[in-house]
């Protein structure tokens, strides 16, 4: 299965890999020296963002958020991550 992986310290759009697709699982890991908040959305680019995590989910230093429930991503939609500090992300896509 293909993956989308990387790091960010703000917001990032993970645009169209094999869209439409299914996110099989994903993880977000706090790499910052303090707590961070993070929200992962599915976005259509027109302001219609749907959160697939709790909004403003707080991660302690070194803590991970892991989700293993399939999520369909429609055509012309993408993954949008907003974080208040340094994080790693890893999405398994089918």
C-alpha positions as CSV (number, residue, x, y, z in Angstrom):
1,X,0.0,0.0,0.0
2,X,1.2,3.5,-0.8
3,X,2.0,5.9,2.0
4,X,2.1,9.7,2.6
5,X,4.7,10.6,5.2
6,X,6.6,13.6,6.4
7,X,6.9,16.3,8.9
8,X,5.4,19.7,9.4
9,X,5.2,22.5,11.9
10,X,2.1,24.3,10.9
11,X,-0.4,23.3,8.2
12,X,0.0,21.2,5.2
13,X,-2.2,20.0,2.3
14,X,-1.6,16.4,1.3
15,X,-3.0,16.7,-2.2
16,X,-4.3,13.8,-4.3
17,X,-2.4,10.6,-4.2
18,X,-4.6,8.0,-5.8
19,X,-7.8,10.0,-5.2
20,X,-10.5,8.8,-4.8
21,X,-9.0,6.5,-2.3
22,X,-9.3,5.1,1.2
23,X,-7.1,6.1,4.2
24,X,-6.6,2.7,5.8
25,X,-4.7,4.1,8.8
26,X,-2.7,7.1,10.0
27,X,-0.5,8.3,12.8
28,X,0.5,11.7,14.0
29,X,3.5,12.0,16.4
30,X,4.5,15.0,18.5
31,X,8.2,15.8,17.8
32,X,8.1,19.2,19.6
33,X,9.7,20.0,23.0
34,X,6.2,20.8,24.4
35,X,2.6,19.8,23.9
36,X,1.0,20.5,20.5
37,X,-2.5,20.6,19.2
38,X,-3.4,18.9,15.9
39,X,-6.4,18.5,13.7
40,X,-6.7,16.3,10.6
41,X,-9.3,17.2,8.1
42,X,-10.6,16.0,4.7
43,X,-11.1,19.2,2.7
44,X,-12.7,20.0,-0.6
45,X,-10.6,23.2,-0.9
46,X,-13.8,25.4,-0.6
47,X,-13.9,25.8,3.1
48,X,-15.9,22.5,3.7
49,X,-13.4,20.8,6.0
50,X,-14.5,17.7,7.9
51,X,-12.4,16.8,10.9
52,X,-11.3,13.2,11.1
53,X,-9.7,13.7,14.5
54,X,-10.9,15.7,17.5
55,X,-10.5,19.5,16.8
56,X,-7.4,20.7,18.5
57,X,-6.4,17.3,19.8
58,X,-3.6,17.8,22.3
59,X,-0.5,15.6,22.1
60,X,2.1,15.6,24.9
61,X,5.8,15.4,24.0
62,X,6.5,12.2,22.1
63,X,2.8,11.1,22.2
64,X,1.2,9.6,19.1
65,X,-2.4,9.7,17.7
66,X,-3.1,6.5,15.8
67,X,-6.3,5.7,13.8
68,X,-6.9,2.4,12.1
69,X,-10.4,2.9,10.7
70,X,-10.8,3.2,6.9
71,X,-11.9,6.6,5.7
72,X,-13.0,7.2,2.1
73,X,-11.6,10.3,0.4
74,X,-13.7,11.5,-2.5
75,X,-12.4,12.9,-5.8
76,X,-11.1,16.5,-5.6
77,X,-10.7,16.2,-1.8
78,X,-7.4,16.1,0.1
79,X,-6.0,15.6,3.6
80,X,-5.4,18.8,5.5
81,X,-3.3,18.9,8.7
82,X,-3.1,21.8,11.1
83,X,-0.6,21.6,14.0
84,X,0.7,24.0,16.5
85,X,4.2,22.6,16.6
86,X,6.5,19.9,15.0
87,X,4.9,16.7,14.1
88,X,5.5,13.6,11.9
89,X,2.6,12.1,9.9
90,X,2.2,8.7,8.2
91,X,-0.9,7.8,6.2
92,X,-1.4,4.4,4.6
93,X,-3.5,4.8,1.5
94,X,-5.4,2.2,-0.6
